[in-house]
């Protein structure tokens, strides 16, 4: 189904920024999405601009939620370039949840996984022709965040003011050239057990992906 307008609020910072992001490596918080209109260069998000980060020798247990444990595997080296491809992101447990394209100057998103898109505190990635072009996270259910994407990018495509700058709308049009369709991958953030209780690491995992792969449509990763 096609989704409509929705809004989403940003989450406060995680208390376990470093320990939380085992599937991706290590990094601190730097959320992005339709509401991220100003690049951040200093302060608590400054180290999200690192070009290297440690890898964990673990990945998610097949078929389970992120908090169900890890299985040992060989470490895959993604350090040879800044482009992250869709086949690689599957190694992190993200799966296809929606398709997107531009039609009649409107940014269309069609959900293909209703169960996952109903979940909160997720990390997601837009892919076009097997390349990751945008990474983000959502505290609210994914379907609400994708509704905000649909609204804001559509406005930018039509030269209207929104959380998505008009210049970024042009870059979305370039990425989705000649009727090209993209795929959105997503999963819930990893749940970390702490003395304070269970905490989701979705913001920290987003930050690690931003720092490591610098997707070309993320303003905060450039």
C-alpha positions as CSV (number, residue, x, y, z in Angstrom):
1,X,0.0,0.0,0.0
2,X,1.0,3.6,-0.5
3,X,1.5,5.6,2.7
4,X,0.5,9.1,3.5
5,X,1.5,12.0,5.7
6,X,3.0,11.5,9.1
7,X,5.5,13.2,11.4
8,X,8.2,11.9,13.7
9,X,10.2,13.3,16.6
10,X,13.8,12.7,17.2
11,X,15.0,10.5,20.1
12,X,17.1,11.6,23.0
13,X,20.7,10.3,23.0
14,X,21.5,6.7,23.8
15,X,23.2,5.9,27.1
16,X,25.3,3.2,25.6
17,X,26.7,4.8,22.5
18,X,29.8,2.8,22.3
19,X,28.8,-0.6,23.6
20,X,25.6,-0.8,21.7
21,X,26.7,-1.0,18.0
22,X,28.2,-4.5,17.9
23,X,26.8,-5.5,14.5
24,X,28.2,-2.4,12.8
25,X,31.3,-1.6,14.8
26,X,31.6,1.4,17.1
27,X,30.5,5.0,16.8
28,X,28.4,7.7,18.5
29,X,25.1,9.2,17.7
30,X,24.3,11.3,14.6
31,X,20.6,10.8,13.6
32,X,19.4,11.7,10.1
33,X,16.2,11.8,8.2
34,X,13.7,14.2,6.8
35,X,14.0,16.5,9.8
36,X,17.8,16.6,9.7
37,X,18.1,19.9,7.9
38,X,21.4,21.3,9.2
39,X,24.7,19.5,9.0
40,X,26.5,18.9,12.3
41,X,30.2,19.4,12.4
42,X,31.0,19.9,16.1
43,X,29.8,18.9,19.6
44,X,28.5,15.5,20.5
45,X,28.2,14.2,16.9
46,X,31.6,15.3,15.7
47,X,33.1,11.8,15.8
48,X,30.4,10.6,13.4
49,X,32.7,11.9,10.6
50,X,35.4,9.3,11.3
51,X,36.5,7.3,8.3
52,X,37.4,4.1,10.2
53,X,35.8,2.1,12.9
54,X,36.4,-1.3,14.5
55,X,34.5,-4.3,13.3
56,X,32.8,-6.9,15.4
57,X,33.5,-10.6,14.6
58,X,29.8,-11.3,15.1
59,X,26.5,-11.0,13.2
60,X,22.8,-11.4,14.1
61,X,21.5,-14.9,14.7
62,X,19.6,-16.0,11.5
63,X,15.8,-15.7,11.7
64,X,15.8,-13.9,15.1
65,X,15.3,-10.5,16.4
66,X,18.4,-8.4,17.0
67,X,18.4,-9.1,20.8
68,X,18.3,-12.9,20.4
69,X,22.0,-13.3,20.2
70,X,24.9,-13.5,17.8
71,X,26.7,-16.3,15.8
72,X,30.4,-16.2,15.1
73,X,31.4,-15.6,11.5
74,X,34.3,-14.4,9.5
75,X,34.9,-10.6,9.4
76,X,34.1,-9.0,6.0
77,X,36.3,-6.2,5.0
78,X,34.3,-3.2,3.8
79,X,37.1,-0.7,4.1
80,X,38.1,-0.7,0.4
81,X,35.8,2.1,-0.6
82,X,33.0,4.5,0.6
83,X,30.2,2.9,-1.4
84,X,28.1,0.4,0.5
85,X,26.1,-2.0,-1.7
86,X,22.8,-3.7,-0.8
87,X,24.3,-7.2,-0.7
88,X,26.6,-6.0,2.0
89,X,23.9,-4.4,4.1
90,X,22.1,-7.7,4.3
91,X,25.1,-9.0,6.3
92,X,23.9,-6.6,9.0
93,X,20.5,-8.1,9.2
94,X,18.6,-5.4,7.2
95,X,15.9,-6.8,4.8
96,X,13.7,-5.2,2.1
97,X,10.6,-3.5,3.5
98,X,9.5,-1.0,0.8
99,X,10.0,0.2,-2.7
100,X,10.3,3.9,-3.8
101,X,10.3,5.8,-7.0
102,X,9.3,9.2,-8.5
103,X,6.1,9.4,-10.5
104,X,4.4,12.6,-11.8
105,X,6.7,14.7,-9.6
106,X,5.7,12.8,-6.5
107,X,8.0,10.7,-4.3
108,X,6.2,7.3,-4.0
109,X,6.8,4.7,-1.2
110,X,5.0,1.4,-1.3
111,X,5.4,-0.9,1.8
112,X,6.3,-4.5,1.1
113,X,6.8,-5.7,4.7
114,X,3.9,-4.5,6.8
115,X,5.2,-6.3,10.0
116,X,8.6,-4.7,10.0
117,X,7.4,-1.2,9.0
118,X,5.0,-1.2,12.0
119,X,8.0,-1.5,14.3
120,X,9.7,1.4,16.3
121,X,13.3,2.3,16.9
122,X,14.6,1.0,13.5
123,X,17.6,1.8,11.3
124,X,17.0,1.9,7.5
125,X,18.7,2.4,4.2
126,X,17.5,3.6,0.8
127,X,19.2,1.8,-2.1
128,X,19.2,2.6,-5.8
129,X,20.6,0.1,-8.3
130,X,22.3,-1.8,-5.5
131,X,24.0,1.3,-3.9
132,X,23.1,2.7,-0.5
133,X,22.2,6.3,-1.1
134,X,20.6,7.3,2.2
135,X,20.8,6.0,5.8
136,X,18.4,7.0,8.6
137,X,16.7,5.9,11.8
138,X,13.2,6.3,13.3
139,X,12.0,6.3,16.8
140,X,8.4,6.1,15.6
141,X,7.0,3.2,13.5
142,X,8.8,3.1,10.1
143,X,5.6,3.6,8.2
144,X,5.2,7.0,9.8
145,X,8.8,8.0,9.0
146,X,8.3,6.9,5.4
147,X,5.2,9.0,5.3
148,X,7.3,12.0,6.2
149,X,9.8,11.1,3.5
150,X,7.0,10.9,0.9
151,X,5.6,14.3,1.9
152,X,8.9,16.2,2.2
153,X,10.7,14.9,-0.9
154,X,7.5,15.4,-2.9
155,X,7.5,19.1,-1.8
156,X,11.2,19.5,-2.7
157,X,10.6,18.0,-6.1
158,X,7.9,20.6,-6.7
159,X,10.1,23.5,-5.5
160,X,8.2,23.9,-2.2
161,X,9.8,24.5,1.2
162,X,10.0,21.4,3.5
163,X,12.4,19.5,5.8
164,X,14.0,18.3,2.6
165,X,15.9,21.1,0.8
166,X,15.0,21.7,-2.8
167,X,18.6,20.9,-3.9
168,X,18.2,17.5,-2.3
169,X,15.0,17.0,-4.3
170,X,17.1,17.5,-7.4
171,X,19.6,14.8,-6.3
172,X,16.8,12.4,-5.5
173,X,15.5,12.9,-9.1
174,X,19.0,12.3,-10.4
175,X,19.3,9.1,-8.4
176,X,15.9,7.8,-9.6
177,X,16.5,8.5,-13.2
178,X,14.4,7.2,-16.1
179,X,11.7,5.6,-13.9
180,X,14.2,3.7,-11.8
181,X,12.8,2.1,-8.6
182,X,14.7,1.8,-5.3
183,X,14.4,-0.6,-2.4
184,X,14.4,0.4,1.3
185,X,16.1,-2.1,3.8
186,X,15.4,-1.9,7.5
187,X,15.4,-3.7,10.8
188,X,14.9,-2.8,14.5
189,X,17.8,-1.5,16.4
190,X,19.9,-4.0,18.4
191,X,18.7,-4.3,22.0
192,X,21.4,-3.9,24.6
193,X,21.0,-5.2,28.2
194,X,22.3,-2.7,30.8
195,X,21.9,-2.3,34.6
196,X,19.3,0.3,33.6
197,X,17.3,-2.2,31.6
198,X,17.0,-2.9,27.8
199,X,18.1,0.0,25.5
200,X,17.8,0.1,21.7
201,X,21.0,1.0,19.9
202,X,19.3,2.1,16.7
203,X,20.8,5.6,16.8
204,X,24.3,4.4,17.3
205,X,24.0,1.8,14.6
206,X,22.8,4.5,12.2
207,X,25.8,6.7,13.1
208,X,28.2,3.9,12.4
209,X,26.8,3.3,8.9
210,X,26.9,7.1,8.3
211,X,30.5,7.4,9.3
212,X,31.7,4.3,7.5
213,X,29.9,4.6,4.2
214,X,29.0,8.3,3.8
215,X,25.9,7.8,1.6
216,X,25.7,10.5,-1.0
217,X,22.3,11.8,-0.1
218,X,23.0,12.1,3.6
219,X,23.7,15.8,4.3
220,X,25.3,15.0,7.7
221,X,27.8,12.5,6.2
222,X,29.4,14.9,3.7
